[in-house]
Amino acid sequence: MNAPLQGHTARNLTRAIFDTVLEVDRVSLEYRTPQRVVRATHEVSFEVDRADRFVLLGPSGCGKSTLLKAVAGFIEPVDGRILLDGQAVRAPGPDRIVVFQEFDQLPPWKTVKQNVMFPLLASRTLGRREAEVRALHYLEKVGLSAFADAYPHTLSGGMKARVAIARALAMQPKILLMDEPFAALDALTRRKMQEELLELWDEVRFTLLFVTHSIEEALVVGNRILLLSPHPGRVRAEIDSHRFGLHSLGGAAFQQTAQRIHRLLFEAGAGEAGSPDVPGTHLAIQPQERAS
């Protein structure tokens, strides 16, 4: 899997060696409030390779959700560029599908199957017969075949989450974007959804960009984690976390890595050159971190 590298030369080398799907190159994002213009992120760079489970992790307000929306094409960078398969992202498109935190985005007058079919029909990706076949295929993948004709109000929060994931994957996007998708669920359901997401990834091998502010969730879900500093979001470090998962919870290495991430996120100087890393965990410190 792609090892974290730094600078323009490293990015070009990575593109040559790995199957890079998404490139975010020195992207700065801003938004306007009634009082002023706020910088959400500052010169953020990273790459996502095909079949990566890439996590954006940082404290509230660091711009991680704003970055996800920029990748989706909802927000235009004030500086930098975002490339998907080498093409500049300028607007939303069916090659990037977002799963948001709120699952009540499912139209209540449509059945589960109709909800999954809707974007396929609205985008004219498939005809009705083909859309139904694909919708049923992905409902089977998320274990909801028996609920194809049910309405959203009859489903639990976890089931609504699965419908949203099935609807997104049915579009077969180049990259699936998930913005804290399990944050509104109770702890047990959240753990179950993490498990099901990983099982689904094992089977389908989709490319995932996942936003969370939970260190534990980042280690469980991601194979690579980008750490963003408190507002405005800057890259602090990137961690290769592929060896962790639900099986690692409670283990010493998992806990040590979680503590290390916490220090990198919140303690000034925690990532200075020469500071000890967790054995076996690849970590790349960005230049601004070393200077802190």
HELIX and SHEET records of a PDB file:
HELIX    1   1 GLY A    7  ILE A   17  1                                  11    
HELIX    2   2 LYS A   64  ALA A   72  1                                   9    
HELIX    3   3 PHE A  103  GLN A  105  5                                   3    
HELIX    4   4 VAL A  112  ALA A  122  1                                  11    
HELIX    5   5 ARG A  128  LYS A  141  1                                  14    
HELIX    6   6 SER A  145  PHE A  147  5                                   3    
HELIX    7   7 PRO A  152  THR A  154  5                                   3    
HELIX    8   8 GLY A  157  ALA A  170  1                                  14    
HELIX    9   9 ALA A  187  VAL A  204  1                                  18    
HELIX   10  10 ILE A  215  VAL A  221  1                                   7    
HELIX   11  11 LEU A  246  SER A  248  5                                   3    
HELIX   12  12 ALA A  252  PHE A  266  1                                  15    
HELIX   13  13 PRO A  287  ARG A  290  1                                   4    
SHEET    1   A 4 VAL A  37  ASP A  49  0                                        
SHEET    2   A 4 THR A  20  ARG A  32 -1                                        
SHEET    3   A 4 ASP A  79  LEU A  84 -1                                        
SHEET    4   A 4 GLN A  87  ALA A  88 -1                                        
SHEET    1   B 7 ARG A  96  VAL A  99  0                                        
SHEET    2   B 7 ILE A 175  ASP A 179  1                                        
SHEET    3   B 7 LEU A 208  THR A 212  1                                        
SHEET    4   B 7 ARG A  53  LEU A  57  1                                        
SHEET    5   B 7 ARG A 224  LEU A 228  1                                        
SHEET    6   B 7 VAL A 235  ASP A 240 -1                                        
SHEET    7   B 7 HIS A 282  ILE A 285 -1                                        
END                                                                             
